[in-house]
Amino acid sequence: MIHLDRITQEPAVMGGKACIRGMRVTVGMIVSQVSAGHSIEDILADYPYLEREDIMQALRYAAWLAEEREVVLASA
């Protein structure tokens, strides 16, 4: 099991989608930015309240979902 302490899910935040540290930044948004060719440095510059580990955990979470493994998320 991988450790994902920065990925949270709360029904009242972004409709319960997986988010970064309880903020209104979804894992999907991060993955979308990376898939569009934006570097981690680009994303950090555009979203200064994010940290490198936020992005890395979002990518790890997405990879786990793609493998269809169950991942337990932390509460915000």
C-alpha positions in Angstrom: 0.0 0.0 0.0 1.4 3.4 -0.9 1.2 6.4 1.5 -1.1 9.2 0.2 -1.5 11.6 3.1 -1.9 14.6 0.8 -4.9 13.2 -1.2 -8.2 13.8 0.4 -11.9 13.2 -0.4 -14.6 15.2 1.3 -18.2 15.3 0.0 -18.4 19.0 0.5 -15.2 19.8 -1.5 -15.4 19.5 -5.3 -18.2 17.0 -5.1 -16.1 14.4 -3.3 -13.5 14.2 -6.0 -9.9 13.3 -4.9 -8.3 16.7 -4.0 -4.9 17.9 -2.8 -4.9 18.5 1.0 -8.6 19.4 1.2 -8.2 22.3 -1.3 -10.2 22.8 -4.4 -7.5 21.4 -6.6 -8.4 17.9 -7.9 -6.1 15.1 -8.8 -7.7 15.2 -12.2 -6.7 18.8 -12.7 -3.1 18.0 -11.8 -3.0 14.9 -14.1 -4.6 16.9 -16.9 -1.9 19.6 -16.6 0.9 17.0 -16.8 -0.8 15.3 -19.7 -1.0 18.6 -21.6 2.7 18.9 -21.4 3.1 21.2 -18.4 6.1 20.5 -16.2 6.0 20.2 -12.4 7.8 23.5 -12.3 5.1 25.1 -14.5 2.3 23.8 -12.3 4.1 25.0 -9.1 4.5 28.4 -10.7 0.8 28.6 -11.7 -0.3 27.3 -8.3 2.1 28.6 -5.7 0.2 27.1 -2.8 1.0 23.6 -4.1 4.1 21.7 -3.2 6.1 19.2 -5.3 5.0 16.3 -3.2 1.3 17.3 -3.8 1.9 16.8 -7.5 3.9 13.6 -7.1 1.1 12.1 -4.9 -1.5 13.1 -7.4 0.4 11.2 -10.1 0.9 8.2 -7.8 -2.8 8.2 -6.9 -3.8 8.3 -10.6 -1.4 5.4 -11.4 -2.9 3.3 -8.6 -6.4 4.0 -10.0 -5.3 3.0 -13.4 -4.1 -0.3 -11.9 -7.6 -0.6 -10.2 -6.1 -1.1 -6.8 -8.0 0.1 -3.7 -6.4 3.1 -2.1 -7.5 4.4 1.3 -7.5 8.3 1.4 -6.9 10.6 4.4 -9.7 12.8 5.6 -9.2 16.6 5.2 
